[in-house]
Amino acid sequence: MTACAECGFEYDLALAPRVSVLAKGHAREYADLLCAEPSVLRQRSVPQVWSPLEYACHMRDVLLVQRERMLAARRRDTPVAESMGRDERVEHDGYAQQKPADVARQLQDATLLFTDALDLLSPSDWERTLVYTYPERAERSLSWLAVHTLHELRHHLLDIRRQLALAESP
């Protein structure tokens, strides 16, 4: 088991069957946070750190990409999970210009698409693998993919809360 040095999340693969329920709860937390003033949601505390809205857009796209990776691993033996181009998407998809209410709804929909696919995994599907290229190239199980996605959800909630706290401080 490894832990994220920044947020403390522990990669416990025993969590995999519970990711669906936990992810839905986190999607509601994102929706609640996206009710803040739009100008605050679009604000970056420093140029190299995403705004709360940009983090939420990123998370929406992560859920959609992870679903596609999961489905690919069910169709083919050990597919490669190519980079999603996370940094390029911020500009190419205009994350900062999107409407927070739309992003909240889309993130919840993306969560449902991801969790619906998770809920259909058979016991043997959880062990199917793909080659994941981040943070290092390694063969990973769908159990790991589910837990990693949960980590992304939790970690970026922390990022959003930090940015909102900075915006509120004098």
N, C-alpha and C positions, 0 to 999 in steps of 0.2 A: 504494500500500500504506500502510495506517495501522497504528499500533501502540498497544496499551493502555498508557497512562501508568503504571498501577499494577503490572501484571504483566509487561509487555514483549511480550506476544503480538502477533505481526505478522499482519495480515490478508492472507495470500498465497493468492489463489484457486487457485493451482496445488496447494494442499494438499487441495482438495475431494475428489478421488478416493480419498485415503488416510484421510479422516475416519472411515470405518467401522471400519477396523482400529485406529486411534488411540483412538477413543471406547471400544471394548471394553476396551482396556488401562486406560484411565482408570476405567472402571466397576469393574474389579478393585481399583484403588487405593482407591476410595471404600469398597468392601466391607471391605478390610483396615483402613482407618481407623475404620470403624464397629464394630470389635471392641473398641474401648476401653471402659472402664467407663461404663455408661449415665448415671450421674450427671454425669460429666465431659462426655459428649456433649451433655447437655441444658443445660449451664452457659453463660450469656452472660458474656463478660468485662466488658462494659458494656451497659446496657439497650438501646441503639440498634443493637447489633451482634448478628446472629444467632448462635446456638449452632452447633457442628458438625452436630448432628442436623438443625437447621432448614435449614442450607445443603444438606445431603444431600437432604432432602425437596424443597426448592426445585429442585434439579438434576433429581431424578426427574420432577417436574412439567414442567420446561422441556423435557425430552426428549419427553414425551408431547405437549405443545403444539406443539413444532417439527415433530414427525411429522405432526400434523394440518394444520399450515400447509403443509407440503410436499405432502401429498396434495391439499389445496385448490388449490394452484398447478398441479397436474397436471390437475385437473378443470376449472378456470375460468381465464379470462384475468385476470391481475393482481388477485387477491383482496386484500383488506385484512387484514393480520394484526393483529387487535384485541388490546388489552392482555390479558395473562393474569391480571391482578390479583395480582401477586406478593406484595405486602405484605399484602393481605387474606387470602391463603391461609394464611399463618403461623398466624393465629388461627382462621379458619374451618375449616381442616382439622386443627387441633390438632397442628401439626408437633412441638412439644416433648414431647407425650405419646406419640408413636408409638414402637414397639419398634425399636431400631436394627437388629436382625437382619432384621426384616420390610422395613425401608427399604432395607437393602443388597440384599436379593433383588429388591425392586421396582425399584430403580435399575438393576440389571443387566437385568431384564426390559424396562424402558423403553428401555434402550440397545439391546437386541436389536430391539425394535419399530422404533426410529428407524433403526438401521443396516440392517435388512432392507429398509426402504423406500428408503434411499439406494442400496443395492446393485441395486435394480431400475430406477434412473434410466438412461434412454438418453442418448447424447451430447447430443441436442437438449433433453432434459428439464433438464439442468443449467443451461440458459440461460433456462428459464421464469422468470417473475417474479411477485413479490407486492409489495404496498406494506407496508413494515415501518415501524412507528411509533416505534421506539426505536433509538438515542438521539434521532434526528430522523426525521421522516417522509420516506421515500425509497423509490423503486422498487429492489428488490434481486433478484438472481438466486438460484436454488436453490444454486448454487455458494457464493454469499455466505452463505446460510442455513446450509449445512453447516459452513463455516469459523467462522461466528459461534457455532454450537453447540459446536464444539470449543473455542473461546475460553472459553465459559461453563464447560465441564467443567474446563479447566485453571485458570481464575481461581478457581473455587470450591474446588478442591483446595487452592490456596494459602490461601484464607480459612480452611478447616478446619484446615490445618496450623498456621496462626498462632494460632487459638483454642486448639488442643490444646497448643501450646507455652506459651501464657500460663497455661493451667491447670496445667501441670507446674512452672512457675517458682514459687519461694517468695515 
